[in-house]
Amino acid sequence: MRFIARGMSVLCGLALVSPAWSHGMCVGRTEGNQLGLEIEEPMPFPLAESTLPGISGFALDEPGIGSLEAPTAELNMLDFLSEIEFVLVGADPNMFVWNDRSNTSMAIGDAYYLGFDPFSAHPIWQISDVQIGEVFHLTLRLHDRTGISLDSDPIELAFTPIPEPSACSLLLAGALLARRGRR
């Protein structure tokens, strides 16, 4: 029972401190001129219960995707003429990303336009109704419409639904009461 209480407190902590990242993921290019993605936060990315009109389940427009602002050990900044998009390559059942107009979820093969460097976009990531704690994946490929940079290898992203803070309190209280009742 102690494990359940600790697990719930960790989940609640994630829900309460989920930061508003400026990006979360940054697009750059390797020394070999292949597009790549630097992921600034640990995965799986948490998705809270949706408050977005018309989008059920768990959904959030974080993490965002932006162009790399300074070179890193693995990636260089994009060529200023590069025009970047990501293409949805695969997704687990119940895992969705909405298109760049935010009017429908993307199908496999659809592209999400990011733009010319510098860019910053915040796609809506969605998990339909599921069990808290499950991890869902989607795979995307970065593409340069101008052909200046080579396509990235497939990039797998992981997301997990987290309860809202009030639900955390109820779950934690229930776990504590259950533990107390066993004594």
C-alpha positions as CSV (number, residue, x, y, z in Angstrom):
1,M,0.0,0.0,0.0
2,R,2.9,2.3,0.7
3,F,4.0,1.8,-2.9
4,I,0.6,3.0,-4.1
5,A,0.7,6.1,-1.9
6,R,4.2,7.0,-3.1
7,G,3.2,6.3,-6.7
8,M,0.2,8.6,-6.4
9,S,2.2,11.3,-4.8
10,V,4.7,11.2,-7.7
11,L,1.9,11.4,-10.3
12,C,0.3,14.3,-8.3
13,G,3.6,16.1,-8.2
14,L,4.0,15.8,-12.0
15,A,0.5,17.3,-12.4
16,L,1.2,20.2,-10.0
17,V,4.6,21.1,-11.4
18,S,4.2,20.5,-15.1
19,P,6.1,23.5,-16.5
20,A,5.0,25.7,-19.3
21,W,8.0,25.0,-21.6
22,S,8.9,27.5,-24.1
23,H,9.6,24.6,-26.5
24,G,10.4,21.3,-25.0
25,M,11.9,20.1,-28.4
26,C,14.2,22.0,-30.7
27,V,15.0,21.2,-34.4
28,G,18.5,21.5,-35.7
29,R,20.8,19.7,-38.1
30,T,23.7,17.3,-37.6
31,E,27.3,17.7,-39.0
32,G,26.0,15.5,-41.9
33,N,23.2,18.0,-42.6
34,Q,20.5,15.7,-41.4
35,L,17.6,17.2,-39.4
36,G,17.5,16.2,-35.7
37,L,15.5,16.9,-32.6
38,E,16.8,17.9,-29.2
39,I,14.4,16.9,-26.5
40,E,14.8,19.2,-23.5
41,E,12.5,17.4,-21.1
42,P,12.4,13.8,-20.0
43,M,9.8,11.5,-21.6
44,P,7.1,10.5,-21.3
45,F,5.6,14.0,-21.7
46,P,2.7,14.4,-19.3
47,L,-0.8,15.3,-20.7
48,A,-3.4,16.6,-18.3
49,E,-7.1,16.2,-18.8
50,S,-8.2,18.3,-21.7
51,T,-9.7,21.7,-21.2
52,L,-9.7,22.4,-24.9
53,P,-13.1,22.8,-26.5
54,G,-14.0,19.8,-28.6
55,I,-11.0,17.7,-27.6
56,S,-11.7,14.9,-25.1
57,G,-9.4,12.8,-23.0
58,F,-6.0,14.2,-22.2
59,A,-4.6,17.0,-24.3
60,L,-2.1,19.8,-24.2
61,D,-0.2,22.1,-26.5
62,E,3.1,21.3,-24.7
63,P,5.8,20.4,-25.4
64,G,6.2,22.9,-28.2
65,I,8.7,22.5,-31.1
66,G,11.0,25.4,-32.0
67,S,14.1,25.9,-34.0
68,L,17.4,25.5,-32.2
69,E,18.6,28.9,-30.9
70,A,22.2,28.0,-30.4
71,P,24.4,25.1,-31.4
72,T,24.6,22.1,-29.1
73,A,27.1,19.2,-28.9
74,E,25.0,17.2,-31.3
75,L,23.1,19.7,-33.4
76,N,23.8,22.9,-35.3
77,M,21.3,25.7,-36.1
78,L,19.2,25.3,-39.2
79,D,20.0,27.1,-42.5
80,F,17.9,30.2,-42.5
81,L,16.4,29.2,-45.9
82,S,15.2,25.8,-44.5
83,E,11.4,25.3,-44.4
84,I,10.6,22.7,-41.8
85,E,7.6,20.4,-41.2
86,F,7.1,17.1,-39.4
87,V,5.4,14.1,-41.0
88,L,3.4,11.7,-38.8
89,V,4.9,8.3,-39.4
90,G,3.1,6.2,-36.8
91,A,1.0,6.4,-33.6
92,D,-0.3,4.0,-31.0
93,P,-4.1,3.6,-30.8
94,N,-5.6,6.4,-28.8
95,M,-2.6,8.7,-29.4
96,F,-3.1,11.7,-31.7
97,V,-1.5,15.0,-32.7
98,W,-3.7,17.7,-34.3
99,N,-2.8,19.4,-37.5
100,D,-1.3,22.8,-37.8
101,R,-4.7,24.4,-38.1
102,S,-5.9,22.6,-34.9
103,N,-9.1,21.5,-36.6
104,T,-8.6,17.7,-36.8
105,S,-6.2,15.0,-35.8
106,M,-3.5,14.1,-38.2
107,A,-3.5,10.8,-40.2
108,I,-0.4,8.8,-40.9
109,G,1.5,10.6,-43.7
110,D,0.1,14.1,-42.9
111,A,2.5,17.0,-42.5
112,Y,2.5,19.6,-39.8
113,Y,4.0,22.9,-41.0
114,L,6.6,24.4,-38.7
115,G,8.1,27.1,-40.9
116,F,11.3,28.9,-41.6
117,D,14.0,29.4,-39.0
118,P,13.2,30.9,-36.4
119,F,9.9,29.1,-35.6
120,S,8.0,28.1,-32.6
121,A,4.9,25.8,-32.8
122,H,2.7,24.2,-30.2
123,P,0.9,21.2,-31.6
124,I,-2.0,19.7,-29.7
125,W,-1.0,16.3,-28.4
126,Q,-4.0,14.1,-27.4
127,I,-4.6,10.8,-25.7
128,S,-8.2,9.7,-25.8
129,D,-9.8,8.2,-22.7
130,V,-7.4,5.6,-21.1
131,Q,-5.9,4.5,-17.9
132,I,-3.7,6.9,-15.9
133,G,-0.1,5.9,-16.1
134,E,-0.1,4.2,-19.5
135,V,2.5,5.4,-22.0
136,F,1.6,6.1,-25.6
137,H,4.0,6.7,-28.5
138,L,3.9,8.5,-31.8
139,T,6.6,8.6,-34.4
140,L,7.4,11.6,-36.7
141,R,10.0,12.5,-39.2
142,L,11.4,16.0,-39.7
143,H,11.4,17.2,-43.3
144,D,12.9,20.3,-45.0
145,R,10.6,21.3,-47.9
146,T,13.5,23.1,-49.6
147,G,15.7,20.0,-49.6
148,I,18.6,22.0,-48.0
149,S,18.8,19.5,-45.1
150,L,18.2,15.7,-45.2
151,D,15.1,14.2,-43.5
152,S,15.6,13.0,-39.9
153,D,15.5,9.4,-38.9
154,P,12.1,8.5,-37.4
155,I,11.7,10.1,-34.0
156,E,9.6,8.3,-31.3
157,L,7.9,10.5,-28.7
158,A,6.2,9.2,-25.6
159,F,3.3,10.7,-23.7
160,T,1.3,9.7,-20.6
161,P,-2.0,10.9,-19.2
162,I,-1.9,12.4,-15.7
163,P,-4.8,13.2,-13.4
164,E,-5.8,16.7,-12.7
165,P,-4.6,18.0,-9.3
166,S,-8.0,17.7,-7.6
167,A,-8.2,14.0,-8.8
168,C,-4.7,13.5,-7.4
169,S,-5.8,14.7,-4.0
170,L,-8.8,12.3,-4.0
171,L,-6.6,9.3,-5.2
172,L,-4.0,10.0,-2.6
173,A,-6.6,10.4,0.1
174,G,-8.2,7.1,-0.9
175,A,-4.8,5.3,-0.9
176,L,-4.0,6.7,2.6
177,L,-7.5,5.6,3.9
178,A,-7.0,2.2,2.5
179,R,-3.7,1.9,4.2
180,R,-5.1,3.1,7.4
181,G,-7.9,0.6,7.2
182,R,-5.5,-2.3,6.9
183,R,-3.8,-1.6,10.2
